[in-house]
Amino acid sequence: MGGLVIDIVVAYLFKSAVRVFHFFRSYNWRRTKASFTDWTVENPDLGCSSVEVHYRFASKEGSATGSDEIPFYMRWHAKTYAESLSRDLRPVIRVNPRNAHETQFFELDQRGRAPDNG
């Protein structure tokens, strides 16, 4: 049903720190629109809950897919976030210009910055 409080805190802090690192590392990557294909709420016995989002986007090689894991401190936050997602949404994702198979999804990119599609 869930782990100890300390394992939730440690996992959440670690996963969040990794996402912050990826956020800054991918800051100058190309932005493009994608479409959600699936998402699941992960609730492990140890560690924090998360939502894994899967998406499809157009790349130079054709249609490509990617996924990202978004950590949440509380399971109900993860569940609420997952319930807010829709296949009709067209999220902005970051695509590594040197490797189109390396992508990142960040909620901050959904707030007003238009994709450059370049």
C-alpha positions as a Markdown table, in Angstrom:
| # | Residue | x | y | z |
|---|---|---|---|---|
| 1 | Met | 0.0 | 0.0 | 0.0 |
| 2 | Gly | 2.9 | 2.3 | 0.5 |
| 3 | Gly | 6.3 | 2.6 | 2.2 |
| 4 | Leu | 7.6 | 4.4 | 5.2 |
| 5 | Val | 7.5 | 8.2 | 5.1 |
| 6 | Ile | 11.3 | 8.5 | 4.9 |
| 7 | Asp | 11.5 | 6.4 | 1.7 |
| 8 | Ile | 8.8 | 8.5 | 0.1 |
| 9 | Val | 10.6 | 11.7 | 0.9 |
| 10 | Val | 14.0 | 10.4 | -0.2 |
| 11 | Ala | 12.6 | 9.0 | -3.5 |
| 12 | Tyr | 10.7 | 12.2 | -4.2 |
| 13 | Leu | 13.7 | 14.4 | -3.6 |
| 14 | Phe | 16.0 | 12.2 | -5.7 |
| 15 | Lys | 13.6 | 11.9 | -8.6 |
| 16 | Ser | 12.9 | 15.7 | -8.4 |
| 17 | Ala | 16.6 | 16.5 | -8.4 |
| 18 | Val | 17.1 | 14.3 | -11.5 |
| 19 | Arg | 14.2 | 16.1 | -13.3 |
| 20 | Val | 15.8 | 19.5 | -12.4 |
| 21 | Phe | 19.1 | 18.3 | -13.9 |
| 22 | His | 17.3 | 17.2 | -17.0 |
| 23 | Phe | 15.3 | 20.5 | -17.2 |
| 24 | Phe | 18.5 | 22.6 | -17.3 |
| 25 | Arg | 20.4 | 20.1 | -19.5 |
| 26 | Ser | 17.6 | 20.2 | -22.1 |
| 27 | Tyr | 16.8 | 23.9 | -21.9 |
| 28 | Asn | 18.0 | 24.7 | -25.4 |
| 29 | Trp | 16.6 | 21.6 | -27.1 |
| 30 | Arg | 14.1 | 21.9 | -29.8 |
| 31 | Arg | 10.4 | 22.2 | -28.7 |
| 32 | Thr | 7.7 | 20.4 | -30.6 |
| 33 | Lys | 4.1 | 19.3 | -30.1 |
| 34 | Ala | 3.2 | 15.8 | -29.2 |
| 35 | Ser | 0.1 | 13.9 | -28.3 |
| 36 | Phe | -0.4 | 11.8 | -25.2 |
| 37 | Thr | -0.9 | 8.1 | -26.0 |
| 38 | Asp | -1.1 | 6.7 | -22.4 |
| 39 | Trp | -0.4 | 7.5 | -18.8 |
| 40 | Thr | -0.3 | 5.4 | -15.6 |
| 41 | Val | -0.1 | 6.2 | -11.9 |
| 42 | Glu | 2.8 | 4.2 | -10.4 |
| 43 | Asn | 2.4 | 3.5 | -6.7 |
| 44 | Pro | 5.4 | 1.4 | -5.6 |
| 45 | Asp | 5.7 | -0.3 | -2.2 |
| 46 | Leu | 8.8 | 1.7 | -1.6 |
| 47 | Gly | 9.3 | 5.3 | -2.7 |
| 48 | Cys | 7.1 | 8.0 | -4.0 |
| 49 | Ser | 4.2 | 7.8 | -6.4 |
| 50 | Ser | 4.6 | 9.0 | -10.0 |
| 51 | Val | 2.8 | 9.4 | -13.2 |
| 52 | Glu | 4.4 | 8.0 | -16.3 |
| 53 | Val | 3.3 | 9.8 | -19.4 |
| 54 | His | 3.7 | 8.3 | -22.9 |
| 55 | Tyr | 3.5 | 10.5 | -26.0 |
| 56 | Arg | 4.0 | 10.4 | -29.8 |
| 57 | Phe | 5.5 | 13.1 | -31.9 |
| 58 | Ala | 6.8 | 13.7 | -35.4 |
| 59 | Ser | 10.5 | 13.6 | -35.9 |
| 60 | Lys | 12.7 | 13.8 | -39.0 |
| 61 | Glu | 12.7 | 10.0 | -39.2 |
| 62 | Gly | 8.9 | 9.8 | -39.0 |
| 63 | Ser | 6.6 | 9.2 | -36.0 |
| 64 | Ala | 8.5 | 8.7 | -32.7 |
| 65 | Thr | 7.5 | 8.0 | -29.2 |
| 66 | Gly | 8.8 | 9.0 | -25.8 |
| 67 | Ser | 7.9 | 8.8 | -22.1 |
| 68 | Asp | 8.6 | 10.6 | -18.9 |
| 69 | Glu | 8.1 | 9.9 | -15.2 |
| 70 | Ile | 6.8 | 12.8 | -13.0 |
| 71 | Pro | 7.2 | 12.2 | -9.3 |
| 72 | Phe | 4.7 | 13.2 | -6.7 |
| 73 | Tyr | 5.0 | 13.4 | -3.0 |
| 74 | Met | 1.4 | 12.2 | -2.3 |
| 75 | Arg | -0.4 | 9.5 | -4.3 |
| 76 | Trp | -3.6 | 11.6 | -4.5 |
| 77 | His | -1.6 | 14.4 | -6.2 |
| 78 | Ala | -0.4 | 11.8 | -8.8 |
| 79 | Lys | -3.9 | 10.5 | -9.3 |
| 80 | Thr | -5.4 | 14.0 | -9.7 |
| 81 | Tyr | -2.7 | 15.0 | -12.2 |
| 82 | Ala | -3.3 | 11.8 | -14.2 |
| 83 | Glu | -7.1 | 12.5 | -14.2 |
| 84 | Ser | -6.4 | 16.0 | -15.7 |
| 85 | Leu | -4.6 | 14.5 | -18.8 |
| 86 | Ser | -6.4 | 13.8 | -22.0 |
| 87 | Arg | -5.5 | 12.3 | -25.4 |
| 88 | Asp | -6.8 | 15.6 | -26.9 |
| 89 | Leu | -4.0 | 17.6 | -25.3 |
| 90 | Arg | -1.0 | 18.5 | -27.4 |
| 91 | Pro | 1.8 | 18.9 | -25.0 |
| 92 | Val | 5.1 | 20.6 | -25.8 |
| 93 | Ile | 8.1 | 18.3 | -25.4 |
| 94 | Arg | 11.8 | 18.9 | -25.7 |
| 95 | Val | 13.7 | 16.9 | -28.3 |
| 96 | Asn | 17.5 | 16.5 | -28.3 |
| 97 | Pro | 18.7 | 17.9 | -31.6 |
| 98 | Arg | 21.5 | 15.2 | -31.8 |
| 99 | Asn | 19.3 | 12.3 | -30.8 |
| 100 | Ala | 15.5 | 12.5 | -31.6 |
| 101 | His | 14.9 | 9.5 | -29.3 |
| 102 | Glu | 15.9 | 11.5 | -26.3 |
| 103 | Thr | 13.0 | 13.6 | -25.1 |
| 104 | Gln | 11.8 | 15.4 | -22.0 |
| 105 | Phe | 8.3 | 16.6 | -20.9 |
| 106 | Phe | 8.0 | 19.4 | -18.4 |
| 107 | Glu | 4.9 | 21.0 | -17.0 |
| 108 | Leu | 6.6 | 24.4 | -17.2 |
| 109 | Asp | 6.9 | 24.1 | -21.0 |
| 110 | Gln | 3.1 | 24.0 | -21.2 |
| 111 | Arg | 2.7 | 27.5 | -19.9 |
| 112 | Gly | 2.9 | 29.9 | -22.8 |
| 113 | Arg | 6.1 | 29.0 | -24.7 |
| 114 | Ala | 5.3 | 28.1 | -28.2 |
| 115 | Pro | 7.2 | 25.2 | -29.8 |
| 116 | Asp | 9.8 | 26.2 | -32.4 |
| 117 | Asn | 9.2 | 22.9 | -34.4 |
| 118 | Gly | 12.7 | 23.4 | -35.8 |
